[in-house]
């Protein structure tokens, strides 16, 4: 295989891992907790910008053509950790403002407006992150390991894969834990969850923070590879691509975000580049969004559960008869189901 093909395949692998990370965080919010966060891309951008300004160094250095805040030169992987924390805190902050009074459709509208406002602010306030031009020349963490771009891409693919694995294991642990059952209870019927003693606001804040942190991780991994990030990289349409990936793969399941991220942002978006040029010069690039929209409509109409539906979770009958703890868990679940069906 030629070095050009290796470079191309390694790049696709990296983007696949980034999209899987991002889709897993959104699945935790939307698929498990039922939160319509249409500003999800903002948290990915927060992680990307945070990593950039913590790595680029002094913006006032001789010959610098960029203007941005902070301007530190922290060693890897400190920017990744700080970016995750910053995006998570941003999620908690926005969640504290919105989720206590807003639910479902209203929350979705407000988050979409927040996404538009954030894009406008970063674009117009050039002193924050270099305005519409964005930041560039972000240092690559493994640049000293090899001089070959192809070899570097494979090394970075291994790093992105390791981060993706950690995120997937963490999300899986949350989904399969009692906390995950509480989040699903809030998703199905928050009044029933509150009646069972669950702190609905705290659960929503938690998932806002964790989902935001995961989005920040995906942005940090991506910007360290692309070495650039601009407002045009995180328009609100990117959030709908991730929502489409979840719906196609399977909302609420562990495998759904993985499969959806591979099918929609990677296979579909990249495959549209191989369509022969016809019509106006802008027609073929627009087909990507047309195909994504058509696939979203088709799955919502014919396969709303996705390719890998969320598994039905039930407690074994032995738990309800064999132990006191099992009986309590079983009865709490039956009570939640009964309240949610009323």
N, C-alpha and C positions, 0 to 999 in steps of 0.2 A: 504494500500500500504506500502511495506517495506521501511525502510529508505534508502536502497541501490537504489531502483527505484526512490525515491524522489530525491536523490542526482544526479542520472543520468539525470532525466528529467529537473531539475533545471539547470544543466550544459548545456544541449542542448538549453534551453531557453536563457541563457546568450549568448552563441555563436550565436544564431539566431539574437539577438538584435545587436551584434557586426557586423555581416555580413550585416544586413539591413542598419546600419549606414554607413559602408564602401561603399556599393552598391549605396546608395543615393548620396554620394559625387561624385562617378564616373559617375552616371547618369547625374548629373549637368554638368560635363565636357564633357562627350562623347555624352550623349543622348540629352542634350539641346543645348550645344554650339558646338558640333561636333569636339571636341579635342581628338585626339588619344593619350592618356597619358598611355603608356605602362610601365611607371615607377611609377604607382600609389601606389604600395606596399611600395615604398621608403618613402612616406609621412606617411603611417601607422607606419612604423618602426621608423621614426623620432619621432612621438608622443609617441611610446612605450619606446624608449630609453630615451627621455627627462623626462618622468614620472619616470623612474627607477632611473636616476642619481639625480633627485630632491627629491627622497624619501629614498634612501638607506643609506645616511649618509656618514661619512668620510671613504674612502676606505683604509686609512692607520691606521685604528683603530686596536687594539690588536685582533689577531685571524682572521682578514679579509683575505680571499683567492681570492678576486677579485680586478681587477685594472680597474678604469674608471675615467672619468673626473668629475669635479664639486664635487659631493659627498655631497649634501645638504640633510637636513631633514625637508622639508617644509610640513606644515600640509595640509591635504585634505580640500578642492578640489583645492588648488592653483596649484599643479602639472598638473592637468587636464587642467586648463585655460592656463597656460604657454605652455603646449604641443600643444594645439590648435593654439596658436599664433605663436609658433616656426614653426610648420608644414605649417601654412599659409604663413608666411614670406619666408620659403624655396620654396614654390610654386611660389610666386611672383618673387623671385630671379631667379629660373630656367626658369620661363616663360619669363622674361625680356631678358634672354640670347637666348632663342630658338624661340619664336613665331614670332618675328619681321621678321625673314628671312626664317623660315621654315614653311611649310604648309603640312597638311594631311600626306602622306606617309613618307616624309622625317622627319617630326616631330616625327612620331611613331618610326622610326628607331633610331633616336637620343635618345629618351626617353628610349628605350629598352637598348641601350648602357649605358646610365647613370645608369640604374638599375643594370647592371652587374658590372660597375665600383664601385658603392656604396657598393655592397656586397663584392667585393674584398678588398676594402679599410678597411671596418670595420672588416673583417676577419683577415687581415694581420697586421693592426695597433692595437695591443693588448692593448695599453694604452688608447684607446678611450672607448670601451665598452667591455673589457675583451676578445677581439678576437673571435675566433671561438666558444669558450665555451659559450660566452654570459653572461649576467647578470642574477642573480637569487636572491631569497629571498627578492623580492620586497615587502615592507610592504602592508598588506591588510587594506583598509581604515575603515572597520567595524569590525575588529577583536575583539575589546573590547566589542562589543554588545552581543555576544553569544559565547559559547564554542563549540556548536554543528556545525559540518561542513555542515550538511544538512540544518539547519536553516540559517546558514550564506549564503549558496548558494541562498536560496530563497530571503534573504534580498538583496543580490547583484543583483539578477535578477530584483528586483524592481527598484534598482538604475539604472541598465543598460536600463531597459524599459523607465524610466523617461528621461534619456539622449537621447534615441532613439526617443522618442516622440517630444522632443524639436527640434532635428535635422530635423525630418520629417516635422514639422510645418514650420521651417525656409526655407527648400528647397521648400516646397509647396508655400510659400509666394513669393519666388523669381520667381518660374516658372509662377505663375499666375499674376505677376506684369508687368508693361511696360518694366522693365528690362529683364524679361524673354522673352518677345516678341522680344526685340532687340537681345538677345542671339540666339534665333531661326532664326532670320533673318540672322545673321552672319553664322550660321550653313548651311543655305540653299544657300546663295550666298553672300559672304563677299563684293564683288564689288558692289552689289546692296545696301547693308547696308551702305557702305562708301558713295555711291552716295546720300543716304538719310540723310547724315550728321552724321552717327554713327561713333564713335571712335572705330574702330575694335580692335586695339591693346589694348586699355584700357579695353574693354569688355573681351577680352581673358585673360588679366592679372588678372582681377577681379575673373573670374571663376577658374583660376589656384589657386589663393589664397584661395578662399572659399572652393573649392574642397579639396585642401591640408589640410586646417584646419579640415574639417570633417573627412578626413582620419586619421589625428593625434588624433582626439577624439576617433575614433574606436580603434586605437592602445593603447591609454592610458587606456581605459576601459578594454581592453583585458589583458594587462600586469599586471594591478592591481588585476586581478582575477587569472591568471595563475602563477603570481609571478616570471616569467622567460621570457627571450627573447634572441634569438640567431640568427645569420645570416641564419641558416637553416630554421628559421620561416618565412622568407620573401623573398624567391626566386622568380624570375620573373614569375614562373608558377602560383603563387597565384593571380597575376593580371589577368591572362587569365581566372581563375575561376570566378572572379568578372565580367569580360566581358561576359562570358557565362551566368552568372546569369542575366545580363541585357538583353541579346538577348533573352533568354528564357522567362523572365517575360514581357518584352516590353520596348524597348529603348525610352526614352523621356516621359514616362507616370509616374504618381505619384505612382500607385500601382505596376508597373513593378519591381522596385528594391526590394520591399517587397516580392512579390511572387517569383521572381527569386532567392533571397537570401535563401528563405525557401526551394525551390525545389532543387537547385544545391548544394551549399556548405553544407547544413544541411541534407536534406532527402537523396539525392543521395550519398554524401560522407559518411554519417553515415550508410546508408543502405548497402553500399558495405562491411562493416565490418562483416555483417551477412552471407556473401556468404561462403558456406562450403569450406574448404581447399582442393585443388586438384592441381595436377601438381607440379611445382617447388615452393619452399617457397615464392618466390618473385612474383608469378603469380597473386594471389588474390589481394595483395596491388596495383599491376599495373593496375588492372581492373578499379580502380577508375578513373584514368586518361584516360583510353580507353573509358569508358562510357561517361565521360565529353566531350571528343573529338567527339564521335559519335553523341551525343545530339547536340553539337554546329553545326556540319555539317548538321544534319537533319533540325534544325530550320532555318539555313541560306538558305537551299534549298527549304523547304516546307512552313515554317511560319516565314519569315523574320521580320514580325511586332511583333512577340512574342504572348504570351497568352493574354496579355492586351495591345493592340496597343495604341500608342499615339493618343489621341482624336484630331479630326479636329477642330481647333479653328477658328471661324468666328465671325465677329461683327454682331449684330442684324441689320436688315434693318432700324429699327426705329432710330438707331444712325445716319445713313447717311442722314436722312431726317428731324429728329426732333430737332437737335441741331447743332450749328456750330462746337463744339468740336467733336461731333460724326462724322460729315462730314469729318473733317480733318483726324481723325483716320482711317476712312473708306477709304479715298482716298490714304493715305500713305500705307495702307495695299495692296490695289489694285495695286499701283505703284510698290511696292516691289515684288508682285507676277508676274507682267508683266516683270520686269527687270530680275527676276530669271529664267523666262521661255525662255529667248532669248539665 
